[in-house]
């Protein structure tokens, strides 16, 4: 599959709501929540006022003439929060574009970008049952903490 990875344009920030919804892990056999779930404060922290903070970064994957995936980071008090210097990851792809290494390449390029900009590490939280755990480990994330449902992972840059 042909695609390009590039920085998001400010005029495309509105797509982050769609990708935030796509990032919600829904276990097999569970009914997906209504899209309005992204309006909850604990999810809005990922996208509210994106681009207005110095640590906001986003890369998108473009294929078939449209944005099909996004990886974005910001320093925020989210589920994967480590400290006030460590950006937290969010990533998602439309379902039909998963399984083509696009997500892995998005992650690798974002990690490279963060390293080039002087960040020492990045973090994320992921549900233990999420198939993406393997990808996160493959690009260098390690589990530093966990609770009943989630791993808290860090990638040292």
MODELLER restraints for C-alpha pairs under 7 A, 6 or more apart:
rsr = mdl.restraints
at = mdl.atoms
rsr.add(forms.Gaussian(group=physical.xy_distance, feature=features.Distance(at['CA:2:A'], at['CA:63:A']), mean=6.38, stdev=0.5))
rsr.add(forms.Gaussian(group=physical.xy_distance, feature=features.Distance(at['CA:3:A'], at['CA:61:A']), mean=6.40, stdev=0.5))
rsr.add(forms.Gaussian(group=physical.xy_distance, feature=features.Distance(at['CA:3:A'], at['CA:62:A']), mean=5.39, stdev=0.5))
rsr.add(forms.Gaussian(group=physical.xy_distance, feature=features.Distance(at['CA:3:A'], at['CA:63:A']), mean=4.53, stdev=0.5))
rsr.add(forms.Gaussian(group=physical.xy_distance, feature=features.Distance(at['CA:4:A'], at['CA:61:A']), mean=5.58, stdev=0.5))
rsr.add(forms.Gaussian(group=physical.xy_distance, feature=features.Distance(at['CA:4:A'], at['CA:62:A']), mean=5.30, stdev=0.5))
rsr.add(forms.Gaussian(group=physical.xy_distance, feature=features.Distance(at['CA:4:A'], at['CA:63:A']), mean=6.78, stdev=0.5))
rsr.add(forms.Gaussian(group=physical.xy_distance, feature=features.Distance(at['CA:5:A'], at['CA:59:A']), mean=6.56, stdev=0.5))
rsr.add(forms.Gaussian(group=physical.xy_distance, feature=features.Distance(at['CA:5:A'], at['CA:60:A']), mean=5.58, stdev=0.5))
rsr.add(forms.Gaussian(group=physical.xy_distance, feature=features.Distance(at['CA:5:A'], at['CA:61:A']), mean=4.48, stdev=0.5))
rsr.add(forms.Gaussian(group=physical.xy_distance, feature=features.Distance(at['CA:5:A'], at['CA:62:A']), mean=6.36, stdev=0.5))
rsr.add(forms.Gaussian(group=physical.xy_distance, feature=features.Distance(at['CA:5:A'], at['CA:106:A']), mean=6.99, stdev=0.5))
rsr.add(forms.Gaussian(group=physical.xy_distance, feature=features.Distance(at['CA:6:A'], at['CA:59:A']), mean=5.43, stdev=0.5))
rsr.add(forms.Gaussian(group=physical.xy_distance, feature=features.Distance(at['CA:6:A'], at['CA:60:A']), mean=5.57, stdev=0.5))
rsr.add(forms.Gaussian(group=physical.xy_distance, feature=features.Distance(at['CA:6:A'], at['CA:61:A']), mean=6.62, stdev=0.5))
rsr.add(forms.Gaussian(group=physical.xy_distance, feature=features.Distance(at['CA:7:A'], at['CA:58:A']), mean=5.96, stdev=0.5))
rsr.add(forms.Gaussian(group=physical.xy_distance, feature=features.Distance(at['CA:7:A'], at['CA:59:A']), mean=4.39, stdev=0.5))
rsr.add(forms.Gaussian(group=physical.xy_distance, feature=features.Distance(at['CA:7:A'], at['CA:60:A']), mean=6.09, stdev=0.5))
rsr.add(forms.Gaussian(group=physical.xy_distance, feature=features.Distance(at['CA:8:A'], at['CA:58:A']), mean=5.71, stdev=0.5))
rsr.add(forms.Gaussian(group=physical.xy_distance, feature=features.Distance(at['CA:8:A'], at['CA:59:A']), mean=5.44, stdev=0.5))
rsr.add(forms.Gaussian(group=physical.xy_distance, feature=features.Distance(at['CA:8:A'], at['CA:60:A']), mean=5.80, stdev=0.5))
rsr.add(forms.Gaussian(group=physical.xy_distance, feature=features.Distance(at['CA:16:A'], at['CA:47:A']), mean=6.52, stdev=0.5))
rsr.add(forms.Gaussian(group=physical.xy_distance, feature=features.Distance(at['CA:17:A'], at['CA:47:A']), mean=6.93, stdev=0.5))
rsr.add(forms.Gaussian(group=physical.xy_distance, feature=features.Distance(at['CA:19:A'], at['CA:70:A']), mean=6.74, stdev=0.5))
rsr.add(forms.Gaussian(group=physical.xy_distance, feature=features.Distance(at['CA:19:A'], at['CA:92:A']), mean=5.68, stdev=0.5))
rsr.add(forms.Gaussian(group=physical.xy_distance, feature=features.Distance(at['CA:19:A'], at['CA:93:A']), mean=6.90, stdev=0.5))
rsr.add(forms.Gaussian(group=physical.xy_distance, feature=features.Distance(at['CA:20:A'], at['CA:38:A']), mean=7.00, stdev=0.5))
rsr.add(forms.Gaussian(group=physical.xy_distance, feature=features.Distance(at['CA:21:A'], at['CA:35:A']), mean=6.49, stdev=0.5))
rsr.add(forms.Gaussian(group=physical.xy_distance, feature=features.Distance(at['CA:21:A'], at['CA:38:A']), mean=6.27, stdev=0.5))
rsr.add(forms.Gaussian(group=physical.xy_distance, feature=features.Distance(at['CA:22:A'], at['CA:92:A']), mean=5.91, stdev=0.5))
rsr.add(forms.Gaussian(group=physical.xy_distance, feature=features.Distance(at['CA:22:A'], at['CA:93:A']), mean=6.82, stdev=0.5))
rsr.add(forms.Gaussian(group=physical.xy_distance, feature=features.Distance(at['CA:22:A'], at['CA:94:A']), mean=6.69, stdev=0.5))
rsr.add(forms.Gaussian(group=physical.xy_distance, feature=features.Distance(at['CA:23:A'], at['CA:91:A']), mean=6.31, stdev=0.5))
rsr.add(forms.Gaussian(group=physical.xy_distance, feature=features.Distance(at['CA:23:A'], at['CA:92:A']), mean=4.87, stdev=0.5))
rsr.add(forms.Gaussian(group=physical.xy_distance, feature=features.Distance(at['CA:25:A'], at['CA:130:A']), mean=6.58, stdev=0.5))
rsr.add(forms.Gaussian(group=physical.xy_distance, feature=features.Distance(at['CA:26:A'], at['CA:32:A']), mean=6.31, stdev=0.5))
rsr.add(forms.Gaussian(group=physical.xy_distance, feature=features.Distance(at['CA:38:A'], at['CA:44:A']), mean=6.32, stdev=0.5))
rsr.add(forms.Gaussian(group=physical.xy_distance, feature=features.Distance(at['CA:45:A'], at['CA:76:A']), mean=6.92, stdev=0.5))
rsr.add(forms.Gaussian(group=physical.xy_distance, feature=features.Distance(at['CA:45:A'], at['CA:78:A']), mean=6.96, stdev=0.5))
rsr.add(forms.Gaussian(group=physical.xy_distance, feature=features.Distance(at['CA:50:A'], at['CA:56:A']), mean=6.54, stdev=0.5))
rsr.add(forms.Gaussian(group=physical.xy_distance, feature=features.Distance(at['CA:55:A'], at['CA:74:A']), mean=5.13, stdev=0.5))
rsr.add(forms.Gaussian(group=physical.xy_distance, feature=features.Distance(at['CA:55:A'], at['CA:75:A']), mean=6.06, stdev=0.5))
rsr.add(forms.Gaussian(group=physical.xy_distance, feature=features.Distance(at['CA:56:A'], at['CA:73:A']), mean=5.77, stdev=0.5))
rsr.add(forms.Gaussian(group=physical.xy_distance, feature=features.Distance(at['CA:56:A'], at['CA:74:A']), mean=4.57, stdev=0.5))
rsr.add(forms.Gaussian(group=physical.xy_distance, feature=features.Distance(at['CA:57:A'], at['CA:72:A']), mean=5.53, stdev=0.5))
rsr.add(forms.Gaussian(group=physical.xy_distance, feature=features.Distance(at['CA:57:A'], at['CA:73:A']), mean=5.37, stdev=0.5))
rsr.add(forms.Gaussian(group=physical.xy_distance, feature=features.Distance(at['CA:57:A'], at['CA:74:A']), mean=6.60, stdev=0.5))
rsr.add(forms.Gaussian(group=physical.xy_distance, feature=features.Distance(at['CA:58:A'], at['CA:70:A']), mean=6.93, stdev=0.5))
rsr.add(forms.Gaussian(group=physical.xy_distance, feature=features.Distance(at['CA:58:A'], at['CA:71:A']), mean=5.69, stdev=0.5))
rsr.add(forms.Gaussian(group=physical.xy_distance, feature=features.Distance(at['CA:58:A'], at['CA:72:A']), mean=4.10, stdev=0.5))
rsr.add(forms.Gaussian(group=physical.xy_distance, feature=features.Distance(at['CA:58:A'], at['CA:73:A']), mean=6.48, stdev=0.5))
rsr.add(forms.Gaussian(group=physical.xy_distance, feature=features.Distance(at['CA:59:A'], at['CA:70:A']), mean=5.73, stdev=0.5))
rsr.add(forms.Gaussian(group=physical.xy_distance, feature=features.Distance(at['CA:59:A'], at['CA:71:A']), mean=5.45, stdev=0.5))
rsr.add(forms.Gaussian(group=physical.xy_distance, feature=features.Distance(at['CA:59:A'], at['CA:72:A']), mean=6.36, stdev=0.5))
rsr.add(forms.Gaussian(group=physical.xy_distance, feature=features.Distance(at['CA:59:A'], at['CA:106:A']), mean=6.96, stdev=0.5))
rsr.add(forms.Gaussian(group=physical.xy_distance, feature=features.Distance(at['CA:60:A'], at['CA:67:A']), mean=6.49, stdev=0.5))
rsr.add(forms.Gaussian(group=physical.xy_distance, feature=features.Distance(at['CA:60:A'], at['CA:69:A']), mean=5.58, stdev=0.5))
rsr.add(forms.Gaussian(group=physical.xy_distance, feature=features.Distance(at['CA:60:A'], at['CA:70:A']), mean=4.26, stdev=0.5))
rsr.add(forms.Gaussian(group=physical.xy_distance, feature=features.Distance(at['CA:60:A'], at['CA:71:A']), mean=6.40, stdev=0.5))
rsr.add(forms.Gaussian(group=physical.xy_distance, feature=features.Distance(at['CA:61:A'], at['CA:67:A']), mean=5.72, stdev=0.5))
rsr.add(forms.Gaussian(group=physical.xy_distance, feature=features.Distance(at['CA:61:A'], at['CA:68:A']), mean=5.70, stdev=0.5))
rsr.add(forms.Gaussian(group=physical.xy_distance, feature=features.Distance(at['CA:61:A'], at['CA:69:A']), mean=5.01, stdev=0.5))
rsr.add(forms.Gaussian(group=physical.xy_distance, feature=features.Distance(at['CA:61:A'], at['CA:70:A']), mean=6.16, stdev=0.5))
rsr.add(forms.Gaussian(group=physical.xy_distance, feature=features.Distance(at['CA:62:A'], at['CA:68:A']), mean=5.64, stdev=0.5))
rsr.add(forms.Gaussian(group=physical.xy_distance, feature=features.Distance(at['CA:68:A'], at['CA:93:A']), mean=5.79, stdev=0.5))
rsr.add(forms.Gaussian(group=physical.xy_distance, feature=features.Distance(at['CA:68:A'], at['CA:94:A']), mean=5.72, stdev=0.5))
rsr.add(forms.Gaussian(group=physical.xy_distance, feature=features.Distance(at['CA:68:A'], at['CA:97:A']), mean=6.86, stdev=0.5))
rsr.add(forms.Gaussian(group=physical.xy_distance, feature=features.Distance(at['CA:69:A'], at['CA:92:A']), mean=5.62, stdev=0.5))
rsr.add(forms.Gaussian(group=physical.xy_distance, feature=features.Distance(at['CA:69:A'], at['CA:93:A']), mean=3.99, stdev=0.5))
rsr.add(forms.Gaussian(group=physical.xy_distance, feature=features.Distance(at['CA:69:A'], at['CA:94:A']), mean=6.27, stdev=0.5))
rsr.add(forms.Gaussian(group=physical.xy_distance, feature=features.Distance(at['CA:70:A'], at['CA:91:A']), mean=5.65, stdev=0.5))
rsr.add(forms.Gaussian(group=physical.xy_distance, feature=features.Distance(at['CA:70:A'], at['CA:92:A']), mean=5.74, stdev=0.5))
rsr.add(forms.Gaussian(group=physical.xy_distance, feature=features.Distance(at['CA:70:A'], at['CA:93:A']), mean=6.51, stdev=0.5))
rsr.add(forms.Gaussian(group=physical.xy_distance, feature=features.Distance(at['CA:71:A'], at['CA:90:A']), mean=5.67, stdev=0.5))
rsr.add(forms.Gaussian(group=physical.xy_distance, feature=features.Distance(at['CA:71:A'], at['CA:91:A']), mean=4.20, stdev=0.5))
rsr.add(forms.Gaussian(group=physical.xy_distance, feature=features.Distance(at['CA:71:A'], at['CA:92:A']), mean=6.64, stdev=0.5))
rsr.add(forms.Gaussian(group=physical.xy_distance, feature=features.Distance(at['CA:71:A'], at['CA:106:A']), mean=6.24, stdev=0.5))
rsr.add(forms.Gaussian(group=physical.xy_distance, feature=features.Distance(at['CA:71:A'], at['CA:107:A']), mean=6.81, stdev=0.5))
rsr.add(forms.Gaussian(group=physical.xy_distance, feature=features.Distance(at['CA:72:A'], at['CA:89:A']), mean=5.90, stdev=0.5))
rsr.add(forms.Gaussian(group=physical.xy_distance, feature=features.Distance(at['CA:72:A'], at['CA:90:A']), mean=5.37, stdev=0.5))
rsr.add(forms.Gaussian(group=physical.xy_distance, feature=features.Distance(at['CA:72:A'], at['CA:91:A']), mean=6.39, stdev=0.5))
rsr.add(forms.Gaussian(group=physical.xy_distance, feature=features.Distance(at['CA:73:A'], at['CA:87:A']), mean=5.59, stdev=0.5))
rsr.add(forms.Gaussian(group=physical.xy_distance, feature=features.Distance(at['CA:73:A'], at['CA:88:A']), mean=5.25, stdev=0.5))
rsr.add(forms.Gaussian(group=physical.xy_distance, feature=features.Distance(at['CA:73:A'], at['CA:89:A']), mean=4.66, stdev=0.5))
rsr.add(forms.Gaussian(group=physical.xy_distance, feature=features.Distance(at['CA:73:A'], at['CA:90:A']), mean=6.24, stdev=0.5))
rsr.add(forms.Gaussian(group=physical.xy_distance, feature=features.Distance(at['CA:74:A'], at['CA:87:A']), mean=4.79, stdev=0.5))
rsr.add(forms.Gaussian(group=physical.xy_distance, feature=features.Distance(at['CA:74:A'], at['CA:88:A']), mean=5.64, stdev=0.5))
rsr.add(forms.Gaussian(group=physical.xy_distance, feature=features.Distance(at['CA:75:A'], at['CA:84:A']), mean=6.27, stdev=0.5))
rsr.add(forms.Gaussian(group=physical.xy_distance, feature=features.Distance(at['CA:75:A'], at['CA:85:A']), mean=6.61, stdev=0.5))
rsr.add(forms.Gaussian(group=physical.xy_distance, feature=features.Distance(at['CA:75:A'], at['CA:86:A']), mean=5.95, stdev=0.5))
rsr.add(forms.Gaussian(group=physical.xy_distance, feature=features.Distance(at['CA:75:A'], at['CA:87:A']), mean=4.25, stdev=0.5))
rsr.add(forms.Gaussian(group=physical.xy_distance, feature=features.Distance(at['CA:75:A'], at['CA:88:A']), mean=5.95, stdev=0.5))
rsr.add(forms.Gaussian(group=physical.xy_distance, feature=features.Distance(at['CA:76:A'], at['CA:88:A']), mean=6.83, stdev=0.5))
rsr.add(forms.Gaussian(group=physical.xy_distance, feature=features.Distance(at['CA:79:A'], at['CA:125:A']), mean=5.71, stdev=0.5))
rsr.add(forms.Gaussian(group=physical.xy_distance, feature=features.Distance(at['CA:80:A'], at['CA:88:A']), mean=6.25, stdev=0.5))
rsr.add(forms.Gaussian(group=physical.xy_distance, feature=features.Distance(at['CA:80:A'], at['CA:123:A']), mean=5.86, stdev=0.5))
rsr.add(forms.Gaussian(group=physical.xy_distance, feature=features.Distance(at['CA:80:A'], at['CA:124:A']), mean=4.41, stdev=0.5))
rsr.add(forms.Gaussian(group=physical.xy_distance, feature=features.Distance(at['CA:80:A'], at['CA:125:A']), mean=4.36, stdev=0.5))
rsr.add(forms.Gaussian(group=physical.xy_distance, feature=features.Distance(at['CA:80:A'], at['CA:152:A']), mean=5.61, stdev=0.5))
rsr.add(forms.Gaussian(group=physical.xy_distance, feature=features.Distance(at['CA:81:A'], at['CA:88:A']), mean=6.53, stdev=0.5))
rsr.add(forms.Gaussian(group=physical.xy_distance, feature=features.Distance(at['CA:81:A'], at['CA:123:A']), mean=6.91, stdev=0.5))
rsr.add(forms.Gaussian(group=physical.xy_distance, feature=features.Distance(at['CA:82:A'], at['CA:123:A']), mean=6.85, stdev=0.5))
rsr.add(forms.Gaussian(group=physical.xy_distance, feature=features.Distance(at['CA:86:A'], at['CA:121:A']), mean=5.99, stdev=0.5))
rsr.add(forms.Gaussian(group=physical.xy_distance, feature=features.Distance(at['CA:86:A'], at['CA:122:A']), mean=5.36, stdev=0.5))
rsr.add(forms.Gaussian(group=physical.xy_distance, feature=features.Distance(at['CA:86:A'], at['CA:123:A']), mean=6.72, stdev=0.5))
rsr.add(forms.Gaussian(group=physical.xy_distance, feature=features.Distance(at['CA:87:A'], at['CA:122:A']), mean=5.17, stdev=0.5))
rsr.add(forms.Gaussian(group=physical.xy_distance, feature=features.Distance(at['CA:87:A'], at['CA:123:A']), mean=6.34, stdev=0.5))
rsr.add(forms.Gaussian(group=physical.xy_distance, feature=features.Distance(at['CA:88:A'], at['CA:122:A']), mean=5.83, stdev=0.5))
rsr.add(forms.Gaussian(group=physical.xy_distance, feature=features.Distance(at['CA:88:A'], at['CA:123:A']), mean=4.74, stdev=0.5))
rsr.add(forms.Gaussian(group=physical.xy_distance, feature=features.Distance(at['CA:88:A'], at['CA:124:A']), mean=5.28, stdev=0.5))
rsr.add(forms.Gaussian(group=physical.xy_distance, feature=features.Distance(at['CA:89:A'], at['CA:123:A']), mean=6.16, stdev=0.5))
rsr.add(forms.Gaussian(group=physical.xy_distance, feature=features.Distance(at['CA:89:A'], at['CA:124:A']), mean=5.23, stdev=0.5))
rsr.add(forms.Gaussian(group=physical.xy_distance, feature=features.Distance(at['CA:104:A'], at['CA:135:A']), mean=6.58, stdev=0.5))
rsr.add(forms.Gaussian(group=physical.xy_distance, feature=features.Distance(at['CA:108:A'], at['CA:139:A']), mean=6.52, stdev=0.5))
rsr.add(forms.Gaussian(group=physical.xy_distance, feature=features.Distance(at['CA:115:A'], at['CA:157:A']), mean=5.63, stdev=0.5))
rsr.add(forms.Gaussian(group=physical.xy_distance, feature=features.Distance(at['CA:119:A'], at['CA:157:A']), mean=6.98, stdev=0.5))
rsr.add(forms.Gaussian(group=physical.xy_distance, feature=features.Distance(at['CA:120:A'], at['CA:156:A']), mean=6.05, stdev=0.5))
rsr.add(forms.Gaussian(group=physical.xy_distance, feature=features.Distance(at['CA:120:A'], at['CA:157:A']), mean=5.05, stdev=0.5))
rsr.add(forms.Gaussian(group=physical.xy_distance, feature=features.Distance(at['CA:121:A'], at['CA:154:A']), mean=6.66, stdev=0.5))
rsr.add(forms.Gaussian(group=physical.xy_distance, feature=features.Distance(at['CA:121:A'], at['CA:155:A']), mean=5.45, stdev=0.5))
rsr.add(forms.Gaussian(group=physical.xy_distance, feature=features.Distance(at['CA:121:A'], at['CA:156:A']), mean=4.31, stdev=0.5))
rsr.add(forms.Gaussian(group=physical.xy_distance, feature=features.Distance(at['CA:121:A'], at['CA:157:A']), mean=5.02, stdev=0.5))
rsr.add(forms.Gaussian(group=physical.xy_distance, feature=features.Distance(at['CA:122:A'], at['CA:154:A']), mean=5.63, stdev=0.5))
rsr.add(forms.Gaussian(group=physical.xy_distance, feature=features.Distance(at['CA:122:A'], at['CA:155:A']), mean=5.34, stdev=0.5))
rsr.add(forms.Gaussian(group=physical.xy_distance, feature=features.Distance(at['CA:122:A'], at['CA:156:A']), mean=6.71, stdev=0.5))
rsr.add(forms.Gaussian(group=physical.xy_distance, feature=features.Distance(at['CA:123:A'], at['CA:153:A']), mean=5.54, stdev=0.5))
rsr.add(forms.Gaussian(group=physical.xy_distance, feature=features.Distance(at['CA:123:A'], at['CA:154:A']), mean=4.34, stdev=0.5))
rsr.add(forms.Gaussian(group=physical.xy_distance, feature=features.Distance(at['CA:123:A'], at['CA:155:A']), mean=6.32, stdev=0.5))
rsr.add(forms.Gaussian(group=physical.xy_distance, feature=features.Distance(at['CA:124:A'], at['CA:152:A']), mean=5.94, stdev=0.5))
rsr.add(forms.Gaussian(group=physical.xy_distance, feature=features.Distance(at['CA:124:A'], at['CA:153:A']), mean=5.39, stdev=0.5))
rsr.add(forms.Gaussian(group=physical.xy_distance, feature=features.Distance(at['CA:124:A'], at['CA:154:A']), mean=6.62, stdev=0.5))
rsr.add(forms.Gaussian(group=physical.xy_distance, feature=features.Distance(at['CA:125:A'], at['CA:150:A']), mean=6.36, stdev=0.5))
rsr.add(forms.Gaussian(group=physical.xy_distance, feature=features.Distance(at['CA:125:A'], at['CA:151:A']), mean=5.66, stdev=0.5))
rsr.add(forms.Gaussian(group=physical.xy_distance, feature=features.Distance(at['CA:125:A'], at['CA:152:A']), mean=4.56, stdev=0.5))
rsr.add(forms.Gaussian(group=physical.xy_distance, feature=features.Distance(at['CA:125:A'], at['CA:153:A']), mean=6.14, stdev=0.5))
rsr.add(forms.Gaussian(group=physical.xy_distance, feature=features.Distance(at['CA:126:A'], at['CA:133:A']), mean=6.86, stdev=0.5))
rsr.add(forms.Gaussian(group=physical.xy_distance, feature=features.Distance(at['CA:126:A'], at['CA:150:A']), mean=5.33, stdev=0.5))
rsr.add(forms.Gaussian(group=physical.xy_distance, feature=features.Distance(at['CA:126:A'], at['CA:151:A']), mean=5.45, stdev=0.5))
rsr.add(forms.Gaussian(group=physical.xy_distance, feature=features.Distance(at['CA:126:A'], at['CA:152:A']), mean=6.73, stdev=0.5))
rsr.add(forms.Gaussian(group=physical.xy_distance, feature=features.Distance(at['CA:127:A'], at['CA:149:A']), mean=5.56, stdev=0.5))
rsr.add(forms.Gaussian(group=physical.xy_distance, feature=features.Distance(at['CA:127:A'], at['CA:150:A']), mean=4.17, stdev=0.5))
rsr.add(forms.Gaussian(group=physical.xy_distance, feature=features.Distance(at['CA:127:A'], at['CA:151:A']), mean=6.28, stdev=0.5))
rsr.add(forms.Gaussian(group=physical.xy_distance, feature=features.Distance(at['CA:128:A'], at['CA:149:A']), mean=5.85, stdev=0.5))
rsr.add(forms.Gaussian(group=physical.xy_distance, feature=features.Distance(at['CA:128:A'], at['CA:150:A']), mean=5.10, stdev=0.5))
rsr.add(forms.Gaussian(group=physical.xy_distance, feature=features.Distance(at['CA:128:A'], at['CA:151:A']), mean=6.13, stdev=0.5))
rsr.add(forms.Gaussian(group=physical.xy_distance, feature=features.Distance(at['CA:140:A'], at['CA:155:A']), mean=5.49, stdev=0.5))
rsr.add(forms.Gaussian(group=physical.xy_distance, feature=features.Distance(at['CA:141:A'], at['CA:153:A']), mean=5.69, stdev=0.5))
rsr.add(forms.Gaussian(group=physical.xy_distance, feature=features.Distance(at['CA:141:A'], at['CA:154:A']), mean=5.06, stdev=0.5))
rsr.add(forms.Gaussian(group=physical.xy_distance, feature=features.Distance(at['CA:141:A'], at['CA:155:A']), mean=4.21, stdev=0.5))
rsr.add(forms.Gaussian(group=physical.xy_distance, feature=features.Distance(at['CA:142:A'], at['CA:153:A']), mean=5.11, stdev=0.5))
rsr.add(forms.Gaussian(group=physical.xy_distance, feature=features.Distance(at['CA:142:A'], at['CA:154:A']), mean=5.39, stdev=0.5))
rsr.add(forms.Gaussian(group=physical.xy_distance, feature=features.Distance(at['CA:142:A'], at['CA:155:A']), mean=6.26, stdev=0.5))
rsr.add(forms.Gaussian(group=physical.xy_distance, feature=features.Distance(at['CA:143:A'], at['CA:151:A']), mean=6.11, stdev=0.5))
rsr.add(forms.Gaussian(group=physical.xy_distance, feature=features.Distance(at['CA:143:A'], at['CA:152:A']), mean=5.70, stdev=0.5))
rsr.add(forms.Gaussian(group=physical.xy_distance, feature=features.Distance(at['CA:143:A'], at['CA:153:A']), mean=4.26, stdev=0.5))
rsr.add(forms.Gaussian(group=physical.xy_distance, feature=features.Distance(at['CA:143:A'], at['CA:154:A']), mean=6.49, stdev=0.5))
rsr.add(forms.Gaussian(group=physical.xy_distance, feature=features.Distance(at['CA:144:A'], at['CA:152:A']), mean=5.85, stdev=0.5))
rsr.add(forms.Gaussian(group=physical.xy_distance, feature=features.Distance(at['CA:144:A'], at['CA:153:A']), mean=5.53, stdev=0.5))
rsr.add(forms.Gaussian(group=physical.xy_distance, feature=features.Distance(at['CA:144:A'], at['CA:154:A']), mean=6.62, stdev=0.5))
rsr.add(forms.Gaussian(group=physical.xy_distance, feature=features.Distance(at['CA:145:A'], at['CA:151:A']), mean=6.09, stdev=0.5))
rsr.add(forms.Gaussian(group=physical.xy_distance, feature=features.Distance(at['CA:145:A'], at['CA:152:A']), mean=5.03, stdev=0.5))
rsr.add(forms.Gaussian(group=physical.xy_distance, feature=features.Distance(at['CA:146:A'], at['CA:152:A']), mean=5.56, stdev=0.5))
